[in-house]
Amino acid sequence: MAMPKDANWLGDIFGGWLMSHADIAGAIHAYRRSGGKVVTVAVDDFTFIQPVYIGDVVTFFCEVDRVGRTSMVVAVDIRAERPGSPAGTSIHVASARITYVHVDDERRPREIPAEPA
């Protein structure tokens, strides 16, 4: 939930808050797909579509868009439920494409295992 401390001087939620949470959500998804540590290497695209307001419940939907030998691109679809709107309704507020690299304990790139059948 977007809180007052997350707002910018205009009263909307600060874009960096949304980007940070998108990166965390994408990294969790990449971690699960790779089976180990990942690091963010690029935010390939981040598009703000609608403002997020204090009190909005923000949800991040992730899916792997592309898998390479050591890296993957995760698409993040960000939606918000506005207070007072009908239950289960949300609006698309932002989209991102973030590249993660699977790494070992020394932070060297590591091959991503094939997806289980």
GROMACS elastic network, one bead per residue, 0.5 to 0.9 nm:
[ bonds ]
;  ai    aj funct       b0    kb
    1    54     6  0.77802   500
    1    55     6  0.59656   500
    1    56     6  0.56785   500
    1    58     6  0.59311   500
    1    59     6  0.88464   500
    2     5     6  0.83378   500
    2     6     6  0.63966   500
    2     7     6  0.80396   500
    2    13     6  0.69259   500
    2    17     6  0.89405   500
    2    52     6  0.76592   500
    2    53     6  0.67517   500
    2    54     6  0.50123   500
    2    55     6  0.52693   500
    2    56     6  0.55286   500
    2    57     6  0.64992   500
    2    58     6  0.71520   500
    3     6     6  0.54131   500
    3     7     6  0.71534   500
    3    13     6  0.80687   500
    3    53     6  0.83560   500
    3    54     6  0.51720   500
    3    55     6  0.60727   500
    3    56     6  0.82540   500
    4     7     6  0.54486   500
    4     8     6  0.88744   500
    4    11     6  0.81456   500
    4    13     6  0.80705   500
    4    53     6  0.88839   500
    4    54     6  0.57722   500
    4    55     6  0.81154   500
    5     8     6  0.84263   500
    5    13     6  0.87151   500
    5    54     6  0.88846   500
    6    12     6  0.83143   500
    6    13     6  0.55082   500
    6    14     6  0.59943   500
    6    17     6  0.66234   500
    6    54     6  0.78042   500
    7    10     6  0.75624   500
    7    11     6  0.53554   500
    7    12     6  0.52267   500
    7    14     6  0.51556   500
    7    15     6  0.88591   500
    7    17     6  0.86708   500
    7    53     6  0.77915   500
    7    54     6  0.70353   500
    8    11     6  0.54476   500
    8    12     6  0.57062   500
    8    13     6  0.57866   500
    8    15     6  0.83326   500
    9    12     6  0.75660   500
    9    14     6  0.85516   500
   10    13     6  0.85122   500
   11    14     6  0.85113   500
   11    53     6  0.73184   500
   11    54     6  0.76926   500
   12    15     6  0.85934   500
   12    51     6  0.63890   500
   12    52     6  0.59735   500
   12    53     6  0.50809   500
   12    54     6  0.69226   500
   13    16     6  0.85530   500
   13    17     6  0.71620   500
   13    18     6  0.77174   500
   13    51     6  0.72100   500
   13    52     6  0.53973   500
   13    53     6  0.55802   500
   13    54     6  0.66013   500
   14    17     6  0.54909   500
   14    18     6  0.70280   500
   14    52     6  0.83951   500
   15    18     6  0.52219   500
   15    19     6  0.62399   500
   15    20     6  0.86368   500
   15    48     6  0.80978   500
   15    51     6  0.88336   500
   15    52     6  0.87243   500
   16    20     6  0.59595   500
   16    21     6  0.85420   500
   17    20     6  0.52163   500
   17    21     6  0.63266   500
   17    22     6  0.86205   500
   18    21     6  0.52969   500
   18    22     6  0.61119   500
   18    23     6  0.86519   500
   18    52     6  0.86114   500
   18    58     6  0.88768   500
   18    78     6  0.86839   500
   18    94     6  0.85414   500
   19    22     6  0.50299   500
   19    23     6  0.61611   500
   19    24     6  0.86834   500
   19    46     6  0.79039   500
   19    96     6  0.84364   500
   20    23     6  0.51741   500
   20    24     6  0.63430   500
   20    25     6  0.87443   500
   21    24     6  0.50405   500
   21    25     6  0.61390   500
   21    26     6  0.84929   500
   21    60     6  0.81702   500
   22    25     6  0.51286   500
   22    26     6  0.60132   500
   22    27     6  0.84501   500
   22    60     6  0.66648   500
   22    62     6  0.89116   500
   22    76     6  0.66692   500
   22    77     6  0.85863   500
   22    78     6  0.77010   500
   22    95     6  0.88272   500
   22    96     6  0.75193   500
   22    98     6  0.88158   500
   23    26     6  0.50831   500
   23    27     6  0.59618   500
   23    28     6  0.85889   500
   23    40     6  0.77317   500
   23    43     6  0.85328   500
   23    76     6  0.86154   500
   23    96     6  0.88765   500
   23    98     6  0.73173   500
   24    27     6  0.50865   500
   24    28     6  0.62492   500
   24    29     6  0.87176   500
   25    28     6  0.52672   500
   25    29     6  0.64178   500
   25    30     6  0.87560   500
   25    60     6  0.65804   500
   25    61     6  0.79702   500
   25    62     6  0.71659   500
   25    76     6  0.78959   500
   26    29     6  0.51001   500
   26    30     6  0.61325   500
   26    31     6  0.85010   500
   26    60     6  0.84912   500
   26    61     6  0.85983   500
   26    62     6  0.61818   500
   26    63     6  0.81513   500
   26    64     6  0.88138   500
   26    73     6  0.89681   500
   26    74     6  0.60380   500
   26    75     6  0.75468   500
   26    76     6  0.65735   500
   26    97     6  0.87966   500
   26    98     6  0.71578   500
   26    99     6  0.88808   500
   26   100     6  0.84674   500
   27    31     6  0.58842   500
   27    32     6  0.84984   500
   27    37     6  0.88731   500
   27    38     6  0.67376   500
   27    39     6  0.74970   500
   27    40     6  0.73983   500
   27    74     6  0.83273   500
   27    98     6  0.87704   500
   27   100     6  0.71709   500
   28    31     6  0.50243   500
   28    32     6  0.62344   500
   28    33     6  0.86962   500
   28    38     6  0.87252   500
   29    32     6  0.52371   500
   29    33     6  0.63167   500
   29    34     6  0.87010   500
   29    62     6  0.66351   500
   29    63     6  0.72792   500
   29    64     6  0.77195   500
   29    74     6  0.76881   500
   30    33     6  0.50792   500
   30    34     6  0.59835   500
   30    35     6  0.81948   500
   30    36     6  0.85414   500
   30    37     6  0.85762   500
   30    38     6  0.68491   500
   30    63     6  0.87494   500
   30    64     6  0.74054   500
   30    72     6  0.73396   500
   30    73     6  0.83298   500
   30    74     6  0.70494   500
   30   100     6  0.69385   500
   30   101     6  0.86125   500
   30   102     6  0.81874   500
   31    34     6  0.52546   500
   31    35     6  0.56347   500
   31    36     6  0.53822   500
   31    37     6  0.58986   500
   31    38     6  0.59397   500
   31   102     6  0.78578   500
   32    35     6  0.52569   500
   32    36     6  0.71830   500
   33    36     6  0.82179   500
   33    64     6  0.81468   500
   33   112     6  0.82992   500
   33   113     6  0.85235   500
   33   115     6  0.74696   500
   34    37     6  0.77151   500
   34    38     6  0.78753   500
   34    72     6  0.88754   500
   34   102     6  0.65501   500
   34   111     6  0.85711   500
   34   112     6  0.53925   500
   34   113     6  0.64155   500
   34   114     6  0.86272   500
   34   115     6  0.84491   500
   35   102     6  0.86462   500
   35   112     6  0.80393   500
   35   113     6  0.78975   500
   36   102     6  0.68417   500
   36   103     6  0.74586   500
   36   104     6  0.78829   500
   36   112     6  0.89305   500
   37   101     6  0.83988   500
   37   102     6  0.58275   500
   37   103     6  0.56245   500
   37   104     6  0.68059   500
   37   105     6  0.79671   500
   37   107     6  0.85533   500
   38    71     6  0.87397   500
   38   100     6  0.59511   500
   38   101     6  0.52998   500
   38   103     6  0.56254   500
   38   104     6  0.85302   500
   38   107     6  0.86877   500
   38   109     6  0.89792   500
   39    99     6  0.85320   500
   39   100     6  0.53543   500
   39   101     6  0.53884   500
   39   102     6  0.66825   500
   39   103     6  0.71324   500
   39   107     6  0.83308   500
   40    43     6  0.78079   500
   40    98     6  0.73097   500
   40    99     6  0.60697   500
   40   101     6  0.65651   500
   41    98     6  0.78934   500
   41    99     6  0.57412   500
   41   100     6  0.55999   500
   41   101     6  0.67256   500
   42    45     6  0.87210   500
   42    97     6  0.86240   500
   42    98     6  0.58481   500
   42    99     6  0.51115   500
   42   100     6  0.72076   500
   43    46     6  0.69617   500
   43    96     6  0.74303   500
   43    97     6  0.61919   500
   43    99     6  0.63214   500
   44    73     6  0.86455   500
   44    96     6  0.74816   500
   44    97     6  0.53598   500
   44    98     6  0.55414   500
   44    99     6  0.69008   500
   45    95     6  0.77935   500
   45    96     6  0.52771   500
   45    97     6  0.51178   500
   45    98     6  0.70710   500
   46    94     6  0.72517   500
   46    95     6  0.57543   500
   46    97     6  0.66136   500
   46    98     6  0.84312   500
   47    93     6  0.85892   500
   47    94     6  0.54469   500
   47    95     6  0.52827   500
   47    96     6  0.63447   500
   48    51     6  0.73796   500
   48    93     6  0.62332   500
   48    95     6  0.68282   500
   48    96     6  0.88438   500
   49    92     6  0.70291   500
   49    94     6  0.50846   500
   49    95     6  0.77809   500
   50    91     6  0.81881   500
   50    92     6  0.71496   500
   50    94     6  0.68812   500
   51    93     6  0.64746   500
   51    94     6  0.86518   500
   52    55     6  0.87103   500
   52    56     6  0.65755   500
   52    58     6  0.81960   500
   52    80     6  0.71110   500
   52    82     6  0.87303   500
   52    93     6  0.69135   500
   53    56     6  0.56195   500
   53    80     6  0.89596   500
   53    82     6  0.79839   500
   54    57     6  0.88413   500
   55    81     6  0.88364   500
   55    82     6  0.71801   500
   55    83     6  0.64415   500
   56    80     6  0.58771   500
   56    81     6  0.55344   500
   56    83     6  0.61996   500
   57    79     6  0.83120   500
   57    80     6  0.54180   500
   57    81     6  0.50805   500
   57    82     6  0.67444   500
   57    83     6  0.79450   500
   57    90     6  0.89156   500
   58    78     6  0.70139   500
   58    79     6  0.57369   500
   58    81     6  0.65101   500
   58    82     6  0.89256   500
   58    90     6  0.88572   500
   58    93     6  0.89119   500
   59    77     6  0.83272   500
   59    78     6  0.58416   500
   59    79     6  0.53195   500
   59    80     6  0.62238   500
   59    81     6  0.82510   500
   60    76     6  0.64028   500
   60    77     6  0.58477   500
   60    79     6  0.65554   500
   60    80     6  0.89300   500
   61    75     6  0.81759   500
   61    76     6  0.55796   500
   61    77     6  0.50364   500
   61    78     6  0.63128   500
   61    79     6  0.80537   500
   62    74     6  0.65268   500
   62    75     6  0.56483   500
   62    77     6  0.63818   500
   62    78     6  0.87541   500
   63    73     6  0.86897   500
   63    74     6  0.56351   500
   63    75     6  0.54602   500
   63    76     6  0.67915   500
   63    77     6  0.87131   500
   64    67     6  0.72710   500
   64    72     6  0.70333   500
   64    73     6  0.60002   500
   64    75     6  0.62040   500
   64    76     6  0.88970   500
   65    72     6  0.74460   500
   65    73     6  0.54186   500
   65    74     6  0.53764   500
   65    75     6  0.59210   500
   65    97     6  0.83925   500
   66    71     6  0.84735   500
   66    72     6  0.54653   500
   66    73     6  0.51382   500
   66    74     6  0.72220   500
   67    70     6  0.78545   500
   67    71     6  0.61541   500
   67    73     6  0.65555   500
   67    74     6  0.89179   500
   67   112     6  0.80195   500
   68    71     6  0.51125   500
   68    72     6  0.57349   500
   68    73     6  0.85516   500
   68   111     6  0.86098   500
   68   112     6  0.76394   500
   69    72     6  0.82042   500
   69   110     6  0.81487   500
   69   111     6  0.54416   500
   69   112     6  0.59199   500
   69   113     6  0.84897   500
   70   100     6  0.85760   500
   70   101     6  0.56971   500
   70   102     6  0.56226   500
   70   103     6  0.79292   500
   70   109     6  0.60242   500
   70   110     6  0.55332   500
   70   112     6  0.53000   500
   70   113     6  0.89494   500
   71    99     6  0.67954   500
   71   100     6  0.55406   500
   71   102     6  0.60718   500
   71   109     6  0.82307   500
   71   110     6  0.86281   500
   71   111     6  0.80421   500
   71   112     6  0.72756   500
   72    98     6  0.82889   500
   72    99     6  0.56252   500
   72   100     6  0.55084   500
   72   101     6  0.65362   500
   72   102     6  0.81902   500
   72   112     6  0.85973   500
   73    97     6  0.64299   500
   73    98     6  0.55033   500
   73   100     6  0.64026   500
   73   101     6  0.89816   500
   74    96     6  0.81142   500
   74    97     6  0.56426   500
   74    98     6  0.53471   500
   74    99     6  0.63687   500
   74   100     6  0.77240   500
   75    95     6  0.74796   500
   75    96     6  0.57896   500
   75    98     6  0.65798   500
   75    99     6  0.89968   500
   76    94     6  0.83654   500
   76    95     6  0.56840   500
   76    96     6  0.50086   500
   76    97     6  0.62024   500
   76    98     6  0.78235   500
   77    92     6  0.74734   500
   77    93     6  0.82625   500
   77    94     6  0.64420   500
   77    96     6  0.66719   500
   77    97     6  0.89601   500
   78    91     6  0.85424   500
   78    92     6  0.60652   500
   78    93     6  0.57727   500
   78    94     6  0.50565   500
   78    95     6  0.58392   500
   78    96     6  0.81595   500
   79    90     6  0.59644   500
   79    91     6  0.53400   500
   79    93     6  0.53168   500
   79    94     6  0.70016   500
   79    95     6  0.88596   500
   80    89     6  0.84923   500
   80    90     6  0.51739   500
   80    91     6  0.54159   500
   80    92     6  0.66301   500
   80    93     6  0.64695   500
   81    84     6  0.87178   500
   81    85     6  0.70353   500
   81    86     6  0.87390   500
   81    87     6  0.82110   500
   81    88     6  0.76122   500
   81    89     6  0.62306   500
   81    91     6  0.65867   500
   82    85     6  0.55781   500
   82    86     6  0.87083   500
   82    89     6  0.82984   500
   82    90     6  0.70850   500
   82    91     6  0.82336   500
   83    86     6  0.86529   500
   84    87     6  0.83655   500
   85    88     6  0.84066   500
   85    89     6  0.67616   500
   85    90     6  0.81772   500
   86    89     6  0.57869   500
   86    90     6  0.87577   500
   87    90     6  0.85644   500
   92    95     6  0.80768   500
  101   109     6  0.64465   500
  101   110     6  0.77877   500
  101   112     6  0.87433   500
  102   107     6  0.84962   500
  102   108     6  0.82510   500
  102   109     6  0.57796   500
  102   110     6  0.53964   500
  102   111     6  0.68606   500
  102   112     6  0.64686   500
  103   106     6  0.75290   500
  103   108     6  0.51333   500
  103   111     6  0.80758   500
  104   107     6  0.51067   500
  104   108     6  0.55005   500
  104   109     6  0.65530   500
  104   110     6  0.59482   500
  105   108     6  0.74526   500
  106   109     6  0.89500   500
  107   110     6  0.85544   500
  112   115     6  0.86454   500
  113   116     6  0.85192   500
  114   117     6  0.86995   500
